[in-house]
């Protein structure tokens, strides 16, 4: 792959900002210049290198403060590098901030022409594309009103419409789609797909792991200003989750007592013993060896059983009743544990998910979660899914005043296959019914 095949090449890039403890130190620095230093260095980025091929969509993930926005500003040319080099080929379109570049006093129409001119379009080109821009933004009634009267969603739609309609060689989207509704996001990603097919390189920055997996061909993970990993989106997202929620599992599990508890028979559930002393999860049929696991180790998901209509299935028939049980051992005291499940397609699309907190009227977890204790969680659902491969993620967490604390999450841990069906198409069977009645003849 030659450099001519790349739209963006980032080579050993670092960025250092001077930090002044007091405002007047900045003035003193201007007076003394390099003869004396009144600031300390903050390296927002250190030795970052990666490239983006023409027509490739690359996701960038990382915790707040990891350097994502700084990197994008340097790629766009609004911020200079301290060391290293960035090469960008072609016209750049960027949504770095909501409605960035808009004058709030100007009307939507005036801002369209102004933004298009900044992006290199002539007035004639803008006029040719104006109707498409307004139609995409869906704000025709307000196009001649000042942008300061727009809602955040209206400003976002107009900004995205302008940037995407110019057919840029490189399009950078930094969390801009996070404030859009589902309908607008679907429209945006459809537009991004067409831009990609036409050769546009896209950098997508988002905290949504689903968006990274579904829409990116590659991903880059930044943490504390350093490039931690780049590669397959799912692998990078898993590592990102590990950075967010990971912990030392081994230290917690070494102190756990030996304990065997069988599944309960409440609510008509079948009796299937599950281990609460040994992690035998990987020994069970349906285990996905490519699972990703993270958490602080206060709890451990050790075993599971997946049964369809009372039997362990090789292939599940759409519509069958599924009974999934999982054993959980608490290595430390966990206050009001939350048990969760997510089912995704092979492509990473979430088709269903819930947890004991959302089902609080049905599931009671008071009094459980003491260190050394264990429980068996039972889940029942009808497999109303279309033909294909699916993955189940299981998790145990608890809530603090500020956030959710994951104790053990087994991402894509269980795999199952749904047999071909010819009664519906799409992702799920909504149990639709159709009735056709003959209309009465007019006399």
C-alpha positions, -999 to 999 in steps of 0.1 A, spaced: 0 0 0 17 32 -11 12 66 5 -9 77 -25 -36 52 -14 -40 71 19 -61 101 26 -47 107 60 -12 99 73 -3 107 109 34 103 116 49 104 152 26 133 162 28 149 196 11 179 211 23 198 241 3 226 259 19 251 284 -1 251 317 0 283 338 -9 280 374 -18 317 376 -31 341 349 -3 366 353 23 339 347 12 340 310 20 377 309 54 371 326 62 345 300 55 370 272 79 395 289 107 370 297 101 349 266 125 320 266 149 334 292 127 320 320 98 295 321 66 302 341 46 272 328 47 235 330 42 211 301 11 190 294 15 165 266 -20 159 252 -6 135 226 26 115 224 40 98 193 7 90 175 10 73 141 -17 58 119 -31 62 85 -66 61 68 -70 47 33 -91 62 7 -128 52 12 -121 38 46 -141 45 78 -120 46 109 -134 50 144 -116 67 172 -124 58 208 -110 68 241 -120 82 275 -126 119 280 -93 136 280 -75 110 260 -66 135 232 -92 126 206 -104 162 200 -68 175 200 -59 150 173 -89 159 151 -81 196 153 -46 190 141 -59 168 113 -82 196 103 -54 221 105 -69 243 132 -42 233 156 -4 229 150 15 198 160 44 201 185 63 173 168 56 150 139 37 154 107 1 151 94 -6 147 57 -42 151 45 -51 148 8 -82 166 -6 -110 186 8 -119 182 44 -154 184 59 -156 184 97 -182 184 124 -160 190 155 -186 209 175 -223 213 173 -230 239 147 -194 250 146 -187 277 120 -223 290 121 -230 326 129 -260 326 152 -272 360 140 -273 348 104 -302 329 89 -299 292 80 -298 302 44 -270 327 49 -250 301 70 -253 275 43 -238 298 17 -211 310 41 -201 275 52 -201 262 17 -179 291 6 -154 283 34 -154 247 22 -145 258 -13 -178 258 -31 -187 286 -55 -221 303 -52 -233 285 -83 -223 251 -68 -240 259 -35 -272 270 -53 -272 237 -72 -270 218 -40 -291 241 -18 -324 222 -21 -307 189 -13 -291 204 18 -324 219 31 -342 186 23 -316 166 42 -317 189 72 -356 189 71 -358 225 82 -374 241 52 -399 262 73 -371 277 93 -343 282 67 -348 319 67 -349 322 105 -317 331 125 -298 301 136 -299 313 172 -336 304 172 -328 268 162 -329 239 186 -297 219 190 -311 192 167 -320 216 139 -285 232 141 -269 197 140 -290 186 110 -281 217 90 -244 215 99 -243 178 89 -262 184 57 -238 211 45 -207 191 54 -219 158 38 -234 174 6 -201 189 -5 -187 154 -12 -155 159 8 -124 137 3 -122 134 41 -151 138 66 -145 141 103 -174 136 127 -167 142 164 -197 130 186 -220 152 165 -245 124 159 -249 118 196 -276 144 200 -296 133 170 -327 112 172 -328 76 158 -344 87 125 -318 114 119 -289 90 128 -302 64 104 -303 91 76 -268 103 85 -253 68 85 -269 61 52 -253 92 38 -219 82 53 -222 49 36 -228 65 2 -199 89 8 -177 59 16 -187 41 -15 -177 73 -35 -143 72 -20 -146 96 10 -125 87 40 -143 91 73 -131 95 108 -158 88 133 -154 97 170 -180 83 193 -186 67 226 -211 43 211 -194 9 207 -223 -2 185 -216 26 160 -179 17 159 -185 -20 153 -213 -15 128 -200 14 107 -162 13 108 -137 -10 90 -110 -2 116 -107 15 149 -80 34 169 -79 35 207 -63 65 225 -57 67 263 -38 94 282 -25 108 249 -11 76 237 -22 52 210 -30 20 228 -43 -1 200 -55 -1 164 -72 -28 144 -105 -47 141 -134 -25 156 -147 -53 179 -112 -59 193 -106 -22 199 -140 -17 215 -133 -46 238 -100 -31 249 -117 2 254 -143 -14 277 -114 -30 296 -98 4 301 -131 19 313 -142 -9 336 -113 -34 340 -98 -45 373 -76 -71 388 -99 -101 386 -73 -126 398 -67 -110 432 -104 -111 440 -110 -146 428 -81 -161 448 -99 -153 480 -132 -169 470 -145 -199 490 -154 -233 476 -191 -235 472 -215 -256 450 -251 -244 446 -277 -260 423 -302 -241 403 -335 -235 419 -369 -249 409 -389 -217 415 -414 -205 390 -415 -238 372 -378 -237 362 -361 -269 354 -335 -282 379 -300 -280 363 -270 -279 387 -245 -251 379 -211 -247 395 -204 -218 419 -169 -229 428 -151 -235 395 -152 -214 363 -165 -240 339 -181 -215 316 -158 -223 288 -165 -261 290 -202 -257 280 -216 -262 245 -223 -228 229 -194 -210 246 -177 -185 223 -139 -187 227 -136 -152 213 -156 -136 242 -142 -106 260 -143 -103 297 -138 -74 321 -148 -61 355 -134 -55 390 -137 -91 401 -162 -85 430 -184 -111 413 -177 -140 389 -200 -156 363 -188 -192 364 -213 -214 346 -243 -213 323 -269 -235 307 -288 -228 275 -318 -249 268 -346 -248 242 -379 -264 251 -361 -283 278 -332 -296 257 -297 -285 249 -300 -275 212 -276 -277 184 -297 -252 164 -326 -232 177 -359 -230 158 -373 -195 156 -402 -193 181 -388 -218 206 -389 -211 243 -354 -205 256 -343 -210 292 -308 -195 300 -294 -200 335 -261 -186 348 -244 -190 381 -228 -160 399 -204 -161 428 -198 -130 449 -161 -127 459 -168 -95 479 -200 -79 492 -220 -63 465 -248 -40 474 -279 -45 453 -263 -63 424 -277 -58 389 -278 -88 365 -280 -80 328 -282 -97 294 -277 -84 258 -283 -103 226 -266 -92 194 -262 -103 158 -229 -114 144 -225 -79 130 -228 -64 165 -264 -50 162 -282 -52 195 -316 -69 191 -325 -71 228 -313 -64 262 -325 -59 298 -314 -62 334 -328 -68 368 -330 -31 376 -352 -25 345 -373 -55 355 -374 -44 392 -411 -53 395 -403 -89 386 -368 -95 400 -358 -89 436 -322 -88 446 -325 -75 482 -302 -93 506 -280 -110 480 -245 -101 471 -226 -110 503 -190 -121 499 -188 -158 497 -225 -163 486 -238 -173 452 -269 -172 431 -283 -188 399 -300 -163 376 -327 -176 353 -338 -159 321 -367 -170 299 -376 -157 265 -391 -167 232 -365 -169 204 -384 -147 179 -353 -141 158 -346 -145 122 -321 -170 107 -285 -163 117 -259 -164 144 -263 -145 177 -242 -138 207 -253 -134 243 -234 -111 267 -240 -115 305 -230 -91 332 -231 -84 369 -228 -48 382 -239 -24 409 -248 12 411 -230 40 430 -243 75 433 -223 85 402 -220 55 379 -224 18 372 -196 -4 385 -192 -36 364 -180 -66 385 -180 -92 358 -191 -88 322 -187 -116 296 -191 -99 263 -203 -122 234 -198 -152 257 -226 -175 244 -232 -183 208 -263 -198 192 -277 -203 157 -313 -199 146 -324 -222 118 -337 -210 85 -373 -197 85 -396 -186 57 -424 -171 78 -409 -136 81 -379 -115 72 -359 -88 91 -344 -93 126 -373 -104 147 -407 -121 145 -433 -96 157 -460 -122 155 -478 -102 129 -512 -114 117 -528 -107 84 -565 -109 75 -581 -101 42 -618 -96 40 -638 -90 9 -653 -55 7 -691 -53 4 -702 -46 -32 -719 -13 -39 -754 -14 -53 
